[in-house]
Amino acid sequence: MTDPPHAAHRGRLGLYALAFVAVLAAGAALVTASLDSLQNTRLLWISAGLSYLAMVLAVLSLLLPRREG
């Protein structure tokens, strides 16, 4: 049984969507840290980690092999 052609791209788009959510969360953490006058660097590290995660997910979504239907 084979997957429909559009299902092959679902995994790639899902990873890309997760990367976008990670970027949004990183931005929210950065804004929260700046509103706190950068008193605590924990939120900056969280923002940096989420940004890194977003980059990894975006690259993985591009490198994931295409399954031709």
Secondary structure, 3 states (H helix, E strand, C coil): CCCCHHHHHHHHHHHHHHHHHHHHHHHHHHHHHHHCCCCCCHHHHHHHHHHHHHHHHHHHHHHCCCCCC
